[in-house]
Amino acid sequence: MRARTWVLVLAAVFALLQLANVTGRDTPDTKNYLSYALSLAGGSKRGVAADTIDYVCASQASTARRDQSVHVVRFHRPDPADRVRDACREREWRQVEPRLAAGQTDGHTVPYMTERFMRIFEARPGYPLFLVPFVALLGATWGLWAAGVVIACAGGVLVFLILRTLSVPVPLALTGQALYYVLPCGTTAMRPMAEGLLMALTLAAVWGCALVLRAGRARAGYALVGGSLLALFTVKHSQALFLGVCLAVAGALLALRRRRRGRAPGRETLVLAAIGLAGAAGTLVLSRLLHYPTVSDSLQDLLTGHFARPDRADPWPEFWQLQGNFWVEWLRRQAWEPLFAAALAAGAWGALRRAGAVGVFLVAAAFTGVLTQAAHPDINIWGERLIVLAWLLPVVGLPLLLEPVVRGGRVALPAQGQAERARAAG
């Protein structure tokens, strides 16, 4: 079969496997994104609230039913779904109803929490806009599931495209696609929240770098990097800032390295760095003009339990203390279960040794996951989803590391490919 056929087969197998869990994937953020999407689709505030609460509570009921069916003591008891659903609806409406009655109806999200907290999600229209056609055509349950499948499959395809642009053999490129699906990237991408779209757009930016530096398609690559940064701003502007800064730093480091070796910095590298810097600067300017939540708002949200407590008068000392405590505990847990750390190390080795300049940009893109986690040092956030972008490094880097093994220890490339690699490596 042709390579594209195998790509589609892998994506189809992944999609079929996701039918095992159509419900039960929601997170606390899901109801904010879903209500935003339903509002954009034209629903009334109360109707949107009802549909969102029904989705969340049906999901909790389904999870409760499955959990009880395998509980060693309670598996023979009556189905708890109705009881869990009713309790959930009562609890959710108890939060929403008073705020609707008080006139807290501005914006697109349903007022599950204070206006100050909901402003954080009002500044993220990109993912709800993506959801609109899915939930409008298929409803909340199947719409969110289908959107997750599309996002997750697109991420895997982008991994394949990056690896093929780097002249990796088709079997290894397919391995990278499969790794994206089976590692936490795929699980997180299927969750109805923005992280899946963030990963796909970040991979699109990395592919743009590869097109510029390896395929000689500079115009398409620059447009892809710039477009990804712009789209990231609509999904989560902090990710656009982090990626822009990291791409700029990566380009600057590559240029300095080449200068120290007596070589020209490289026009393509400098342009990519400039696009990253422009993206970061544009993010800061646009977020200020649009009155998006600031770093101070994010800090107070973290330290006050989503504004449930009074603001901290001087939050920075507490933040840095929490930051230190978090990373000590995080490292302790990684030492206990070192799979993630080992995968990162192997992925970085493969990327930097086999992908040249593109590998540096890949490491920079993956590092945005570390920055996102550092901005929210909360050890209790589900599934380490904030740092999930760092998994992109082993997903792309491990197939690169295995390339010499697959080729019998020799990398046989056409003369043009050898020249491109030498130029990219500087």
C-alpha positions in Angstrom: 0.0 0.0 0.0 1.0 3.6 -0.5 2.2 5.7 2.4 -0.9 7.8 2.4 -3.0 4.7 2.7 -1.1 3.6 5.7 -1.5 7.0 7.3 -5.3 6.8 6.8 -5.4 3.3 8.1 -3.6 4.3 11.3 -5.9 7.3 11.8 -9.0 5.1 11.1 -7.9 2.4 13.6 -7.3 5.1 16.2 -10.7 6.6 15.6 -12.4 3.2 15.9 -10.7 2.6 19.2 -12.1 5.9 20.5 -15.6 4.4 20.2 -14.8 2.6 23.5 -15.2 6.0 25.3 -17.6 8.3 23.7 -18.5 9.7 27.1 -16.6 10.2 30.3 -13.7 12.2 28.8 -14.8 15.7 30.1 -12.7 17.8 32.4 -13.6 20.9 34.5 -12.8 23.0 31.4 -15.1 21.2 29.1 -18.3 22.9 30.2 -16.8 26.3 29.5 -15.6 25.4 26.0 -18.9 23.6 25.2 -21.1 26.4 26.4 -19.0 28.9 24.4 -19.5 26.7 21.2 -23.2 26.3 21.8 -23.6 30.0 22.3 -21.7 30.7 19.0 -24.1 28.2 17.4 -27.0 30.5 18.3 -28.4 29.0 21.6 -30.0 31.1 24.3 -28.1 31.4 27.5 -30.5 29.2 29.5 -30.8 26.7 26.7 -27.0 26.5 26.4 -26.7 26.1 30.2 -29.3 23.2 30.0 -27.5 21.4 27.1 -24.1 21.8 28.8 -25.2 20.6 32.1 -27.0 17.6 30.5 -23.8 16.7 28.7 -21.6 17.0 31.8 -24.0 15.1 34.0 -24.6 12.3 31.5 -20.9 11.9 31.3 -20.6 11.6 35.0 -23.4 9.1 35.2 -21.8 7.0 32.5 -18.5 7.0 34.4 -20.3 6.1 37.6 -22.0 3.1 35.9 -18.8 1.8 34.5 -16.9 2.2 37.7 -19.5 0.4 39.8 -19.7 -2.5 37.3 -16.1 -3.4 38.2 -16.1 -2.5 41.9 -15.4 -5.6 43.9 -18.0 -4.8 46.5 -20.7 -2.7 44.7 -20.8 -4.4 41.3 -24.1 -6.2 42.1 -25.9 -3.0 43.3 -28.5 -1.1 41.3 -27.3 1.1 38.4 -26.2 4.4 40.0 -26.5 6.4 36.7 -29.9 8.1 37.5 -28.9 9.0 41.0 -25.5 10.5 39.9 -27.1 12.4 37.0 -29.8 13.9 39.2 -27.3 14.9 41.9 -25.0 16.5 39.2 -27.8 18.5 37.7 -28.9 19.8 41.0 -25.4 20.8 41.9 -24.7 22.5 38.5 -27.9 24.4 38.4 -27.3 25.5 42.0 -24.2 27.3 40.7 -25.6 28.6 37.5 -29.2 29.7 38.4 -28.4 32.4 40.9 -25.8 34.0 38.5 -28.3 34.0 35.6 -31.0 35.5 37.8 -28.5 38.2 38.9 -27.9 39.2 35.3 -24.5 37.5 34.8 -25.2 36.8 31.1 -22.5 38.7 29.3 -20.1 36.9 27.0 -20.5 33.4 25.5 -19.8 31.1 28.4 -22.4 30.0 30.9 -21.6 31.6 34.3 -20.5 28.5 36.3 -18.1 30.7 38.3 -17.3 34.4 38.8 -17.1 36.8 35.9 -13.4 37.3 36.6 -12.7 33.6 36.1 -14.9 33.2 33.1 -13.0 36.0 31.3 -10.1 33.6 31.0 -12.3 31.4 28.7 -13.9 34.3 26.9 -10.3 35.1 25.7 -10.1 31.7 24.0 -12.5 31.7 21.1 -10.5 29.5 18.8 -11.4 26.0 20.1 -15.1 26.8 20.6 -15.2 28.1 17.0 -13.7 24.8 15.8 -16.4 22.9 17.8 -19.3 24.8 16.3 -20.0 22.7 13.2 -19.5 19.5 15.1 -21.9 20.3 18.0 -24.4 22.0 15.6 -24.6 18.9 13.4 -24.1 16.0 15.9 -25.1 17.5 19.2 -22.9 17.8 22.3 -21.9 14.2 22.9 -21.1 13.0 19.4 -20.0 16.5 18.3 -17.3 16.7 21.0 -16.2 13.1 20.3 -16.0 13.7 16.5 -14.1 17.0 17.0 -11.6 15.2 19.3 -11.1 12.4 16.7 -10.4 15.0 13.9 -7.9 17.0 16.1 -6.1 13.9 17.4 -5.8 12.3 13.9 -4.6 15.6 12.5 -1.8 15.7 15.1 -0.7 12.2 14.1 -0.7 13.1 10.4 1.4 16.2 11.1 4.0 14.1 12.9 4.1 11.8 9.8 4.6 14.9 7.5 7.3 16.3 9.7 9.3 13.1 9.7 8.9 12.6 5.9 10.1 16.2 5.4 13.1 15.2 7.4 13.7 12.2 4.9 12.8 9.6 7.5 11.7 6.3 5.9 8.0 5.7 5.7 7.9 2.9 8.4 9.5 5.2 10.9 7.3 8.1 10.0 4.3 5.9 10.6 5.9 4.9 13.9 5.9 8.5 14.9 2.3 8.8 13.9 1.4 5.8 16.0 3.4 7.1 19.0 1.4 10.3 18.9 -1.8 8.2 19.2 -0.7 5.8 21.9 1.3 8.2 24.2 -0.4 10.9 26.3 -0.6 13.1 23.3 -3.5 11.1 21.8 -5.3 10.7 25.1 -5.1 14.4 25.8 -6.1 15.4 22.2 -9.3 13.3 22.6 -10.3 15.2 25.7 -12.8 18.0 25.0 -10.5 20.8 25.9 -8.0 23.1 24.0 -4.8 21.1 24.5 -5.3 18.8 21.4 -5.7 21.8 19.1 -2.7 23.4 20.8 -0.6 20.4 20.0 -1.8 20.2 16.4 -1.0 23.9 15.8 2.4 23.6 17.4 3.2 20.6 15.2 2.1 22.6 12.2 4.7 25.3 13.2 7.4 22.7 13.5 6.4 21.3 10.0 6.8 24.8 8.7 10.3 25.0 10.1 11.1 21.7 8.4 9.7 22.9 5.1 11.9 26.0 5.2 15.1 24.3 6.3 14.9 20.9 4.6 12.4 21.0 1.7 13.4 24.4 0.3 9.8 25.5 0.4 10.5 28.7 2.3 7.3 30.7 1.4 5.0 27.8 2.4 7.0 27.2 5.6 7.0 30.8 6.7 3.3 31.1 6.1 2.7 27.9 8.1 4.7 29.1 11.1 3.1 32.6 11.1 -0.4 31.1 10.6 0.1 28.7 13.4 1.1 31.4 15.8 -1.9 33.5 14.8 -4.3 30.6 15.2 -2.7 29.8 18.6 -3.4 33.3 19.7 -7.1 32.6 19.3 -7.0 29.2 21.0 -4.8 30.2 24.0 -2.7 33.4 23.7 -0.2 32.3 26.3 0.8 29.4 24.1 1.3 31.7 21.1 3.6 33.8 23.4 5.6 30.8 24.6 6.0 29.3 21.1 7.0 32.6 19.6 9.6 33.3 22.3 11.0 29.7 22.0 11.2 29.8 18.2 13.0 33.2 18.4 15.5 31.9 21.0 16.1 28.7 18.9 16.8 30.7 15.8 19.1 33.1 17.7 21.1 30.2 19.2 21.5 28.6 15.8 22.7 31.9 14.3 25.2 32.4 17.1 26.5 28.9 16.8 27.1 29.4 13.1 28.8 32.7 13.6 31.2 31.2 16.1 32.1 28.6 13.5 32.8 31.4 11.0 29.7 30.8 8.9 26.9 33.0 7.9 23.9 32.8 10.3 21.6 31.6 7.6 18.8 33.7 6.2 16.1 31.0 6.7 17.0 30.6 10.4 16.9 34.4 11.0 13.6 34.7 9.3 12.1 31.9 11.4 13.5 33.6 14.5 12.0 37.0 13.3 8.6 35.4 12.8 8.7 33.9 16.3 9.7 37.2 17.8 7.0 39.0 15.8 4.4 36.5 17.0 5.4 37.0 20.6 5.4 40.8 20.3 2.1 40.7 18.5 0.6 38.5 21.2 1.6 41.0 23.9 0.2 43.9 22.0 -3.1 42.3 20.9 -3.8 40.8 24.3 -3.4 44.3 25.8 -5.6 45.9 23.2 -8.3 43.3 23.7 -8.0 43.6 27.5 -7.3 39.9 27.9 -6.4 38.5 31.4 -2.9 39.4 32.4 -0.1 37.6 34.1 -1.3 39.1 37.4 -4.8 37.7 36.8 -3.4 34.3 36.1 -1.3 34.4 39.3 -4.2 35.4 41.4 -6.4 32.7 39.8 -3.7 30.1 40.8 -3.2 31.3 44.4 -6.8 32.1 45.3 -8.4 28.8 44.0 -10.0 30.4 41.0 -10.7 33.7 42.8 -12.6 31.9 45.6 -10.5 33.7 48.2 -9.3 37.3 48.5 -6.5 38.4 46.2 -2.9 38.1 47.5 -1.4 41.5 48.2 2.1 40.3 47.1 1.6 37.0 45.2 5.1 36.7 43.7 7.0 35.4 46.8 4.2 32.7 47.3 4.4 31.8 43.6 8.2 31.3 43.6 7.9 29.2 46.8 5.2 27.1 45.2 7.3 26.9 42.0 10.2 25.4 43.9 8.0 23.0 45.8 6.3 21.9 42.6 9.4 21.0 40.7 11.0 19.2 43.6 7.9 17.0 43.9 7.6 16.7 40.1 11.2 15.4 39.9 10.6 13.0 42.8 7.7 11.5 40.9 9.7 11.3 37.7 12.5 9.5 39.5 9.8 7.0 40.8 8.4 6.5 37.3 11.1 7.7 34.9 9.4 6.9 31.6 8.6 10.5 30.7 12.1 11.7 31.6 13.7 8.9 29.6 11.5 9.5 26.6 12.4 13.2 26.7 16.1 12.5 26.8 15.9 10.0 24.0 13.7 12.3 21.9 16.0 15.2 22.4 19.0 13.1 21.5 17.4 11.9 18.3 16.1 15.4 17.3 19.4 17.2 17.9 21.6 14.5 16.4 19.5 13.6 13.4 17.4 16.6 12.5 20.0 19.4 12.7 18.5 22.9 12.9 15.0 21.5 12.6 15.7 19.5 15.8 16.6 22.7 17.6 13.2 24.2 16.7 11.5 20.9 17.7 13.1 21.0 21.1 12.1 24.7 21.4 8.4 23.9 20.5 8.3 21.0 23.0 9.8 23.2 25.7 6.6 25.3 25.6 5.0 22.4 27.6 7.5 23.0 30.4 6.8 26.7 30.3 3.0 26.1 30.5 3.5 23.8 33.4 5.8 26.4 35.1 3.1 29.0 34.7 0.7 26.8 36.6 2.6 24.8 39.2 -0.4 22.9 40.4 0.4 19.2 41.0 -3.2 18.3 41.2 -4.2 19.3 37.6 -5.4 16.2 35.8 -3.1 13.9 33.9 -0.2 16.4 33.6 -2.1 17.9 30.7 -0.3 21.2 30.9 3.1 19.7 30.1 1.7 17.4 27.4 3.3 19.4 24.7 6.7 18.1 25.8 5.6 14.7 24.6 6.0 16.0 21.1 9.7 15.7 21.5 9.8 11.9 21.9 7.0 11.4 19.4 9.2 13.0 16.7 12.6 12.4 18.2 12.4 8.7 18.8 11.9 7.7 15.1 14.8 10.0 14.2 16.9 8.2 16.8 16.0 4.8 15.4 16.7 5.8 11.8 20.3 4.6 11.6 19.2 1.2 13.2 16.5 0.7 10.6 18.9 1.6 7.8 21.5 -0.8 9.2 23.6 1.9 10.7 24.1 3.7 7.4 22.0 6.6 6.3 21.9 6.4 2.5 20.6 9.7 1.2 20.6 11.3 -2.3 23.3 13.9 -2.8 20.8 16.7 -2.5 19.5 15.3 0.8 23.1 15.1 2.1 23.7 18.7 1.2 20.5 19.8 2.8 21.4 18.0 6.1 24.9 19.5 6.1 23.5 23.0 5.5 20.8 22.6 8.3 23.4 21.2 10.7 25.5 24.3 10.2 
